[in-house]
């Protein structure tokens, strides 16, 4: 019967690729299935030929209840209106669209988000970039509210339950096929997740901040959000083209059909070290010769529509790297192919030259398939992305294949900071020749970067401490002060992790007095602290002082969120100060000559001409480099490095390098990466680099090991009280406003930082003490799971799930008992059934009553951030009826010692009607109050509203092999018709 049902579905509604996958996995061999697959192929080929005209896919509407409340999950009603009015928008090329969580934050966020400081006019004016380019009109981006992108349940189900979509996912949408690529994720397929080719792919995409999912060729993920018919990936990438050619037939059929249906291209590299010398793909009319030794490379100037970053007229005259003998060349036999790069076979190559040209630039080493054979556009390169021309070809290929969707902007903002001006021993201080060279360096770099000036971080107290020659050089720097831009680096180069923090104010102000005396053109809005101490991890005292000064608006650091890899550094805004990520150029304080530089001058030349530094410029739109005064003295390595790399970028690329005012740099950074505005705090004890910057006389913070995350009105206060009966559990300090809760992760209290959070807990009595907190609004808050994971990756999370109908009604009665005006004015039924025409305040109240009870959505978000063995899900009914059993199990889950028997700690209170602590009695009158029974109309309405959500919860719990709570089982049993 299952096969015939599948066949009927096929005939009535076109199945998606993962349906085909399910059939193949089931190994159902039948004539009906064969006919079905043929029907799919023929129909989709016809659709591909029609080039996806604006044919609508109309999906059936939900019931009235679902229609009213879809915005709880994906912004449904308003988003559908936007789609129906065809008001879709497209983000600028190179500007990432909002992430999943950001979309829901726009709709649900209640805590504050930092605002970008006002622009400070500088030498380059207020704008850094020209008006952003737009994608072609036919490349509209679907509003993210419609995607379920922020709806973790959708992605959780597709990751773990590929054949079952959530019941509650709203599908009342009209999606045009020309709006076919809303997501910005790349699927990278490897022969094995342990393959050595994984890291180059991670570096290539990661350095461009492109989100990637890795998959093994034998187990491709689900490619389509099938309940919305929306593709998950903008591009498919292979580390080795032979992996694509070797895909199992059904897998390749699914992948190819996905690419054709949604216009997705394939970007592939090759790895000829693991395959035979020669390969022929008759299906694709392409012959490949592997392990070829090559010299020289030039790009095909005729591929004008693909080149963006690359300057195709340039020629690389040297042997190709990788021992220049592990390259693949391509010999196509179809007009669909277009060469992208040519090379020359080395004269001493020992391989077979049959049908291989040995003339200069006679072989093709990168190729483009325009889709004439199978309807799929591809860019295939003859090696990995390590070689810089391959890297550039791949970047331009990626931009072309995604129609600019994943392309970085063409502008590169360049800022080079010189820390420690006037600091150091005489041997490494600025001599007259060094001062002259720095002025000349500015002038030479301005050939490639208009208005470029080095940014000098000065330390006034140490001026003229170096002796005669150094003093002359430093005086020359003062005489040429207008040739540079200067920033405050503290008066005595105070290292704040060992300097009393009450000296910060004096260190800043004295340095500014020095600058005024010497007539230095200081950008007071930008400031760097020695060793970045105080920026991250945050010293509240530093930001206090900046707040008092009122003019410091930007700084930078290497440490956020972690120092390595360098492309993983990010920015954040804290208390009005924009913190930018700093790039390192492999010049450290003691790097004063090529003898000290790792690998010597040869290694630096490689870095500048296609290596480390060159690729930073390729992939980093906003660059703030850290250098030191000593790098410009003695061997003058910094001048050599930045002159060399800017020249190389100008030579090989069409990138436009800019040097704006530092506050413009910061503002443009956060306009380009708005998702980084809010910081994510991490534990300095877990990172050696951050531990080095922690105050020497200050102990590292101690955080809780357990969090009771809620949700509200499920018995969290009682649970906390029971937990406190154990001698080794210690909860957070009481708060005059929040009482027993902290609410750090779910409110703007998060801006107070980790010191404030740690201060909310008492000192541990001994090593066995387990600190914990209870904040019932953590469970449903969209940002909380990610924030908790970043700071407390090993924390144990406790979640209590009651009947959502009872929970919603309890919340109403709670508000009513506290004289909430809305609850006094409206009945429970009026609040929960409020429609779009109701007053906004009523609709917000409706959300507060119902949103927390959509357990599957919120639980899935926690499961996406934590493994199941760190989550303890409490059956709310069991907590009421048998709390001792629950608390005994919780002890084992947490691992607290010694274990106690809670049957000796709890007793049933007949007057209250529930269990209470024997020693301290029951909770106050505000807890466990009695009230009238819920009216039947409200109960019926909520039963219908939560029906699909509860079904999702059952499926989700089953997928993680967790028992269903008793109330959920009872609901399921009551819904089964009797016979």
C-alpha positions, -999 to 999 in steps of 0.1 A, spaced: 0 0 0 29 24 8 42 22 -28 7 28 -43 2 58 -20 35 72 -31 25 66 -67 -8 84 -62 9 113 -45 33 114 -75 3 116 -99 -15 143 -79 13 166 -67 49 166 -79 71 149 -53 103 165 -41 138 149 -44 138 136 -9 106 116 -16 125 99 -44 153 93 -19 128 76 5 116 53 -22 151 43 -33 160 36 3 130 14 7 141 -5 -24 106 -7 -37 108 -22 -71 75 -18 -90 62 -7 -124 43 20 -107 74 35 -92 92 33 -125 64 52 -142 63 77 -114 100 85 -117 97 88 -155 68 112 -150 89 133 -126 118 135 -150 97 145 -180 77 170 -161 107 187 -146 126 188 -178 97 206 -193 97 231 -164 134 237 -168 129 244 -205 103 270 -196 129 288 -175 106 291 -146 81 317 -157 62 333 -128 41 302 -122 26 301 -88 27 273 -63 -4 276 -42 -5 256 -10 -37 249 9 -47 271 38 -48 260 74 -78 262 96 -89 295 110 -70 290 142 -37 283 124 -43 312 101 -47 336 130 -16 325 148 10 317 121 30 347 132 40 328 163 61 306 141 72 326 111 56 360 111 30 343 89 1 367 84 21 398 78 46 379 58 19 364 36 5 399 30 40 411 19 42 382 -5 7 388 -19 15 424 -24 47 413 -41 69 435 -20 99 413 -19 133 430 -15 168 421 -24 198 428 -2 228 446 -17 254 423 -33 279 413 -7 257 423 22 246 392 40 209 388 46 197 385 82 203 353 99 176 330 111 175 343 147 176 379 135 144 376 116 125 364 146 142 390 168 127 417 146 93 404 155 97 392 191 127 410 206 120 429 238 155 437 249 174 466 235 198 464 206 228 489 204 224 517 179 253 526 156 269 559 167 264 589 144 289 593 116 320 614 123 331 634 93 366 626 83 391 632 55 372 608 32 337 622 40 309 604 57 304 575 32 330 548 25 313 529 -3 293 541 -33 257 531 -33 255 493 -31 248 474 -63 216 454 -65 210 420 -77 192 416 -110 154 422 -108 147 386 -114 168 375 -85 144 386 -58 149 372 -23 120 356 -5 111 373 28 127 353 54 96 352 75 82 328 50 110 303 51 108 288 85 145 298 85 142 310 120 119 282 129 143 256 143 118 228 143 118 229 105 155 225 102 157 201 131 131 179 114 149 180 81 181 171 97 169 142 117 135 133 102 139 138 65 105 123 56 84 142 81 77 179 81 63 197 112 25 196 113 23 232 126 45 248 100 24 275 83 21 270 46 -6 295 37 17 311 12 20 319 -25 56 315 -36 66 324 -71 92 302 -88 112 332 -98 117 338 -61 137 306 -59 168 312 -39 163 327 -4 190 310 15 227 318 15 242 285 25 266 263 5 266 225 6 301 212 5 303 175 -5 334 154 4 342 118 -1 347 117 37 342 142 65 377 132 77 392 140 43 422 163 42 404 184 16 379 196 43 401 223 57 409 241 24 371 242 17 364 254 52 391 282 48 379 292 13 342 297 23 348 306 59 372 334 50 344 349 30 319 344 58 298 320 38 278 295 58 285 259 48 271 225 55 295 196 50 281 163 37 295 129 27 289 118 -8 272 86 4 246 105 25 235 138 10 212 159 32 176 169 24 180 197 -2 146 213 -1 124 227 27 97 206 13 67 221 31 75 254 14 91 241 -17 121 263 -9 157 253 -16 182 251 13 214 258 -7 225 285 -30 255 265 -43 268 230 -43 306 226 -39 329 196 -43 364 194 -31 370 169 -58 351 167 -91 355 130 -92 333 127 -61 305 143 -81 311 120 -111 312 90 -87 280 97 -69 256 68 -67 231 71 -95 201 80 -75 220 105 -54 233 123 -84 198 122 -100 184 139 -69 212 165 -68 211 173 -105 173 177 -104 176 200 -75 202 221 -93 180 223 -124 148 231 -106 162 259 -85 190 272 -108 218 261 -84 253 259 -98 282 236 -89 316 248 -80 343 221 -79 380 217 -73 400 186 -81 424 164 -62 445 145 -88 468 130 -61 442 103 -53 430 93 -88 443 78 -120 463 96 -146 435 99 -172 398 99 -170 370 101 -195 334 112 -187 314 102 -218 283 115 -202 297 150 -198 318 150 -230 349 158 -209 383 142 -207 406 149 -178 443 143 -175 456 142 -139 490 147 -123 502 171 -149 533 192 -142 525 228 -153 542 262 -156 526 296 -161 489 305 -161 468 331 -178 430 336 -177 407 336 -207 399 372 -216 369 361 -236 350 350 -204 342 386 -198 308 380 -181 325 359 -154 354 380 -144 348 403 -115 377 404 -91 402 389 -116 422 409 -141 422 384 -170 450 402 -189 476 393 -163 499 363 -167 515 342 -140 550 333 -154 562 309 -128 558 271 -122 524 264 -106 526 253 -69 519 220 -53 552 208 -66 536 219 -99 529 182 -107 495 175 -92 473 195 -116 444 184 -137 439 196 -172 406 195 -191 399 184 -227 362 191 -235 343 179 -264 312 200 -263 304 236 -270 289 240 -235 324 243 -221 344 275 -220 380 276 -208 387 299 -179 424 295 -175 452 282 -196 486 267 -187 517 252 -202 529 216 -198 563 216 -183 591 204 -206 603 178 -181 569 163 -174 572 125 -178 535 118 -185 518 108 -217 514 137 -241 490 119 -264 464 145 -276 479 170 -251 492 203 -265 527 212 -254 525 247 -268 526 277 -245 492 280 -227 480 251 -248 461 233 -220 430 242 -200 434 242 -162 400 257 -152 368 253 -171 332 265 -171 302 244 -181 274 267 -192 248 240 -187 244 229 -223 246 192 -215 226 187 -184 211 222 -176 235 228 -147 261 255 -147 295 245 -133 329 260 -126 357 233 -123 393 240 -113 423 218 -118 435 219 -82 424 231 -48 419 268 -38 454 272 -23 470 288 -54 459 324 -55 447 324 -91 426 294 -84 412 312 -53 403 343 -75 388 321 -102 367 303 -76 355 336 -60 344 349 -94 329 316 -103 310 316 -70 297 351 -77 286 341 -112 270 308 -102 250 325 -74 242 356 -94 260 378 -70 242 365 -40 273 352 -23 297 378 -37 317 401 -15 317 438 -23 344 451 -46 357 477 -21 384 469 5 388 493 34 424 494 46 435 507 80 470 500 93 475 507 130 510 512 144 509 505 181 536 515 206 548 548 190 576 560 213 578 527 232 607 503 233 644 500 238 667 521 218 676 494 193 640 491 180 629 527 182 624 550 152 656 564 137 657 593 112 659 568 83 629 549 96 608 581 100 617 591 64 608 556 52 574 558 70 565 590 52 576 576 19 556 544 27 524 565 30 532 581 -4 539 549 -22 508 531 -8 487 560 -19 493 549 -55 470 520 -48 450 533 -18 439 569 -22 443 591 10 461 563 28 479 572 60 494 551 88 475 553 121 500 559 149 492 549 185 513 572 207 525 570 243 535 605 253 554 597 285 581 577 266 588 603 240 626 609 236 636 580 258 657 562 232 690 582 230 704 606 204 696 588 171 662 576 182 653 610 196 661 626 162 639 601 145 610 607 170 614 645 165 611 639 127 579 620 133 565 650 153 577 674 125 558 652 100 528 646 122 504 657 95 515 629 73 499 604 97 467 599 118 473 595 155 453 577 182 455 575 220 475 545 232 477 555 270 503 578 284 527 553 299 516 523 278 498 510 309 490 473 307 456 473 323 457 437 335 485 447 360 479 485 363 454 498 390 423 506 371 419 540 389 448 552 367 429 548 335 415 583 334 448 599 340 465 577 314 440 588 288 439 625 296 476 630 300 482 615 266 457 639 251 476 668 267 508 656 251 491 654 218 479 690 221 514 702 230 529 685 200 501 695 177 493 659 167 462 654 145 445 629 169 413 610 160 400 610 196 370 589 186 393 559 180 415 544 207 435 512 211 445 499 245 479 482 250 476 445 243 438 452 238 434 447 276 400 456 288 382 454 255 376 416 254 373 402 280 355 434 289 367 455 318 337 474 329 360 502 343 374 508 308 339 513 292 329 534 323 358 558 315 350 559 278 314 566 287 325 595 309 348 609 281 319 608 257 339 608 225 355 573 222 333 555 196 355 528 182 383 504 191 395 470 180 408 436 193 422 403 182 404 383 209 367 383 200 352 358 200 385 339 196 419 347 182 421 318 157 414 314 129 420 350 119 390 350 96 368 339 124 373 372 144 342 393 147 331 427 159 305 438 185 291 470 200 292 475 237 279 506 255 281 527 224 317 517 215 321 498 182 347 470 186 362 459 153 381 427 146 418 433 141 439 414 115 474 402 121 501 405 95 525 381 111 547 410 123 550 409 161 568 432 185 601 415 181 598 410 143 623 436 132 642 418 104 638 390 79 660 368 100 634 368 127 603 366 103 593 329 101 606 316 68 625 348 60 620 371 31 609 343 8 580 334 30 570 371 32 571 374 -5 549 344 -9 525 359 16 523 392 -3 520 376 -37 491 353 -34 496 339 1 484 348 36 483 386 33 471 386 -2 441 364 7 432 386 37 428 414 12 408 392 -11 383 381 15 381 408 41 360 439 31 370 459 62 406 454 74 422 469 105 458 456 108 478 455 139 515 464 136 541 479 160 565 507 159 594 482 160 582 467 127 590 500 109 625 503 124 657 484 117 646 461 89 615 482 80 595 450 74 561 467 78 568 492 50 579 463 27 549 442 36 521 468 31 537 483 0 541 449 -15 506 435 -8 487 466 -19 508 466 -51 500 429 -56 463 434 -51 463 463 -75 482 442 -101 461 411 -100 426 423 -91 399 449 -98 394 455 -61 391 491 -51 411 499 -19 399 528 3 413 545 34 384 563 52 381 579 86 383 552 114 347 559 126 335 556 90 354 523 89 336 511 120 302 522 108 306 505 75 317 473 92 285 471 111 264 480 82 280 452 63 277 428 92 247 439 113 243 405 129 274 413 149 260 443 167 251 423 198 280 405 215 281 369 226 299 366 259 322 336 265 340 323 295 376 336 297 386 306 317 382 284 286 405 304 264 443 307 272 446 340 253 417 356 272 431 343 305 463 361 298 443 394 295 424 388 327 433 410 357 461 395 377 445 404 410 411 393 400 398 357 402 381 342 371 343 342 374 325 311 385 293 304 367 263 281 374 264 245 363 226 242 361 199 264 347 161 259 352 150 275 319 112 274 324 88 279 309 67 302 330 38 288 350 50 252 350 62 249 385 97 263 382 96 281 415 86 249 433 113 230 415 139 256 425 127 253 461 130 216 461 165 217 446 176 241 474 167 214 499 199 196 489 228 209 510 251 212 479 228 232 457 231 269 458 209 292 439 214 328 427 211 358 451 176 372 455 170 404 435 147 433 447 130 435 413 134 400 398 131 381 431 145 346 427 153 351 389 183 364 371 170 369 335 205 376 323 204 358 289 169 370 280 170 407 286 191 438 282 208 427 315 230 407 291 247 440 282 260 442 318 285 415 309 299 384 326 311 402 358 276 413 366 263 378 359 289 361 381 281 386 409 245 373 410 258 341 427 272 334 461 306 320 467 308 283 465 310 267 500 332 239 487 341 220 456 309 200 458 287 231 457 266 233 425 255 268 416 223 271 397 197 297 386 161 298 376 148 322 349 115 309 335 115 331 304 147 316 291 129 287 275 111 306 248 135 335 243 150 333 209 185 345 217 189 326 250 200 291 239 229 305 217 239 329 244 239 302 271 259 278 248 286 304 242 292 312 279 282 279 295 288 251 270 287 224 296 257 236 316 228 213 324 194 226 313 162 217 330 129 223 312 95 216 327 66 209 303 30 211 316 -2 208 296 0 240 275 -37 247 280 -32 246 318 -1 267 315 -18 295 294 -47 296 318 -24 297 348 -6 327 333 -39 345 329 -49 338 365 -14 349 377 -18 383 360 -53 387 372 -42 380 408 -16 407 404 -42 432 393 -31 434 357 -54 459 340 -58 439 308 -67 407 326 -92 427 346 -107 442 315 -108 411 292 -118 375 297 -94 347 291 -113 338 259 -112 373 246 -74 374 250 -65 341 234 -88 346 205 -78 381 196 -76 385 158 -57 410 136 -83 437 142 -79 436 180 -59 464 197 -21 458 196 -20 455 234 -45 427 233 -25 409 205 7 412 226 -11 398 256 -23 369 234 13 361 224 24 362 261 -3 337 269 2 312 240 37 315 227 55 298 256 33 267 251 45 260 216 70 236 232 83 220 200 95 253 185 114 263 216 127 229 225 141 225 190 160 257 194 176 243 226 184 211 208 201 229 180 225 244 206 229 216 231 232 178 230 204 158 245 224 146 274 226 182 287 188 187 286 165 173 313 128 174 303 105 172 333 70 159 330 49 186 347 22 162 358 48 139 374 64 169 392 30 176 407 20 141 416 54 125 425 80 153 430 104 131 451 109 107 422 116 136 398 141 152 422 159 119 428 163 115 391 175 151 387 203 145 412 216 117 390 214 139 359 233 168 375 258 145 392 256 162 426 269 144 456 259 131 480 226 119 469 197 125 492 163 108 494 137 134 486 109 113 501 123 124 534 122 161 524 88 165 508 52 159 521 18 163 506 -2 193 520 -39 185 519 -49 221 522 -28 233 493 -33 202 473 3 196 464 37 186 479 57 210 500 90 210 518 88 195 553 112 220 568 102 253 552 66 246 543 47 256 512 53 285 490 35 318 496 -1 325 489 7 336 454 18 301 444 -6 273 438 -37 295 442 -71 280 434 -94 295 407 -124 287 387 -122 260 360 -114 271 324 -145 277 304 -153 251 277 -150 275 248 -115 285 257 -106 248 263 -119 239 229 -101 268 212 -68 260 228 -71 223 221 -74 231 184 -47 257 185 -21 234 202 -31 203 183 -5 204 156 21 219 179 17 190 203 19 165 174 52 182 165 63 178 201 55 141 201 75 136 169 104 157 182 106 138 215 104 105 197 133 115 174 155 120 205 141 89 221 126 108 250 95 95 268 63 116 262 50 135 292 18 119 306 -4 148 297 8 146 261 0 108 260 -34 115 275 -42 140 248 -31 116 221 -53 89 235 -83 111 238 -80 121 202 -81 85 189 -116 77 179 -131 46 196 -144 17 175 
